[in-house]
Amino acid sequence: MRYLLIPALLLAALPAPALAYIGPGAGLSAVGSFVALLGAVLLAIVGFVWYPIKRLMRGRRKNAASPAPASEAGTPADGSSRSGA
Protein backbone atom coordinates (compact mmCIF):
# COMPACT_ATOMS: atom_id res chain seq x y z
CA MET A 1 0.00 0.00 0.00
CA ARG A 2 2.78 2.39 0.90
CA TYR A 3 4.56 1.69 -2.38
CA LEU A 4 1.49 2.79 -4.32
CA LEU A 5 0.80 5.92 -2.26
CA ILE A 6 4.04 7.77 -3.02
CA PRO A 7 3.86 7.41 -6.83
CA ALA A 8 0.17 8.31 -6.75
CA LEU A 9 0.93 11.51 -4.83
CA LEU A 10 3.75 12.37 -7.24
CA LEU A 11 1.47 11.88 -10.24
CA ALA A 12 -1.23 14.01 -8.62
CA ALA A 13 1.30 16.78 -7.98
CA LEU A 14 2.28 16.96 -11.67
CA PRO A 15 -0.82 18.09 -13.56
CA ALA A 16 -1.07 17.55 -17.29
CA PRO A 17 -1.70 20.54 -19.56
CA ALA A 18 -5.38 21.06 -20.37
CA LEU A 19 -4.75 22.31 -23.94
CA ALA A 20 -7.80 24.54 -23.68
CA TYR A 21 -8.24 28.06 -25.03
CA ILE A 22 -9.31 30.82 -22.70
CA GLY A 23 -10.46 33.84 -24.67
CA PRO A 24 -9.68 37.46 -23.91
CA GLY A 25 -13.08 37.96 -22.28
CA ALA A 26 -12.07 35.99 -19.20
CA GLY A 27 -8.82 37.93 -18.91
CA LEU A 28 -10.57 41.27 -19.29
CA SER A 29 -13.12 40.26 -16.67
CA ALA A 30 -10.36 39.28 -14.27
CA VAL A 31 -8.47 42.54 -14.84
CA GLY A 32 -11.68 44.56 -14.47
CA SER A 33 -12.54 42.80 -11.23
CA PHE A 34 -9.05 43.44 -9.88
CA VAL A 35 -9.22 47.14 -10.81
CA ALA A 36 -12.64 47.45 -9.16
CA LEU A 37 -11.40 45.74 -6.00
CA LEU A 38 -8.30 47.93 -5.89
CA GLY A 39 -10.42 51.06 -6.39
CA ALA A 40 -12.80 50.05 -3.60
CA VAL A 41 -9.94 49.43 -1.19
CA LEU A 42 -8.29 52.75 -2.05
CA LEU A 43 -11.57 54.64 -1.65
CA ALA A 44 -12.15 52.98 1.71
CA ILE A 45 -8.68 54.01 2.90
CA VAL A 46 -9.13 57.56 1.62
CA GLY A 47 -12.54 57.74 3.29
CA PHE A 48 -11.19 56.62 6.65
CA VAL A 49 -8.35 59.13 6.44
CA TRP A 50 -10.22 62.06 4.86
CA TYR A 51 -13.29 62.14 7.13
CA PRO A 52 -11.40 63.01 10.37
CA ILE A 53 -9.29 65.59 8.51
CA LYS A 54 -12.45 67.16 7.10
CA ARG A 55 -13.99 67.37 10.57
CA LEU A 56 -10.86 69.01 11.98
CA MET A 57 -10.79 71.56 9.17
CA ARG A 58 -14.50 72.32 9.61
CA GLY A 59 -14.00 72.78 13.37
CA ARG A 60 -11.08 75.16 12.85
CA ARG A 61 -13.02 77.13 10.26
CA LYS A 62 -15.95 77.56 12.68
CA ASN A 63 -13.62 78.69 15.47
CA ALA A 64 -11.86 81.20 13.22
CA ALA A 65 -15.13 82.61 11.84
CA SER A 66 -16.85 83.18 15.19
CA PRO A 67 -14.76 85.18 17.69
CA ALA A 68 -14.99 84.04 21.28
CA PRO A 69 -16.93 86.22 23.72
CA ALA A 70 -14.82 88.36 26.03
CA SER A 71 -15.63 86.19 29.05
CA GLU A 72 -14.24 83.11 27.29
CA ALA A 73 -11.20 84.91 25.88
CA GLY A 74 -9.60 85.25 29.31
CA THR A 75 -10.73 88.76 30.30
CA PRO A 76 -13.95 89.57 32.12
CA ALA A 77 -16.74 91.22 30.15
CA ASP A 78 -16.82 94.28 32.46
CA GLY A 79 -13.10 95.01 31.96
CA SER A 80 -12.05 94.51 35.61
CA SER A 81 -9.07 92.37 36.45
CA ARG A 82 -9.47 89.20 38.48
CA SER A 83 -6.10 89.43 40.19
CA GLY A 84 -7.52 91.71 42.86
CA ALA A 85 -4.91 94.42 42.38
C-alpha positions in Angstrom: 0.0 0.0 0.0 2.8 2.4 0.9 4.6 1.7 -2.4 1.5 2.8 -4.3 0.8 5.9 -2.3 4.0 7.8 -3.0 3.9 7.4 -6.8 0.2 8.3 -6.8 0.9 11.5 -4.8 3.8 12.4 -7.2 1.5 11.9 -10.2 -1.2 14.0 -8.6 1.3 16.8 -8.0 2.3 17.0 -11.7 -0.8 18.1 -13.6 -1.1 17.5 -17.3 -1.7 20.5 -19.6 -5.4 21.1 -20.4 -4.7 22.3 -23.9 -7.8 24.5 -23.7 -8.2 28.1 -25.0 -9.3 30.8 -22.7 -10.5 33.8 -24.7 -9.7 37.5 -23.9 -13.1 38.0 -22.3 -12.1 36.0 -19.2 -8.8 37.9 -18.9 -10.6 41.3 -19.3 -13.1 40.3 -16.7 -10.4 39.3 -14.3 -8.5 42.5 -14.8 -11.7 44.6 -14.5 -12.5 42.8 -11.2 -9.1 43.4 -9.9 -9.2 47.1 -10.8 -12.6 47.5 -9.2 -11.4 45.7 -6.0 -8.3 47.9 -5.9 -10.4 51.1 -6.4 -12.8 50.1 -3.6 -9.9 49.4 -1.2 -8.3 52.8 -2.1 -11.6 54.6 -1.7 -12.1 53.0 1.7 -8.7 54.0 2.9 -9.1 57.6 1.6 -12.5 57.7 3.3 -11.2 56.6 6.6 -8.4 59.1 6.4 -10.2 62.1 4.9 -13.3 62.1 7.1 -11.4 63.0 10.4 -9.3 65.6 8.5 -12.4 67.2 7.1 -14.0 67.4 10.6 -10.9 69.0 12.0 -10.8 71.6 9.2 -14.5 72.3 9.6 -14.0 72.8 13.4 -11.1 75.2 12.8 -13.0 77.1 10.3 -16.0 77.6 12.7 -13.6 78.7 15.5 -11.9 81.2 13.2 -15.1 82.6 11.8 -16.8 83.2 15.2 -14.8 85.2 17.7 -15.0 84.0 21.3 -16.9 86.2 23.7 -14.8 88.4 26.0 -15.6 86.2 29.1 -14.2 83.1 27.3 -11.2 84.9 25.9 -9.6 85.2 29.3 -10.7 88.8 30.3 -14.0 89.6 32.1 -16.7 91.2 30.2 -16.8 94.3 32.5 -13.1 95.0 32.0 -12.0 94.5 35.6 -9.1 92.4 36.4 -9.5 89.2 38.5 -6.1 89.4 40.2 -7.5 91.7 42.9 -4.9 94.4 42.4 
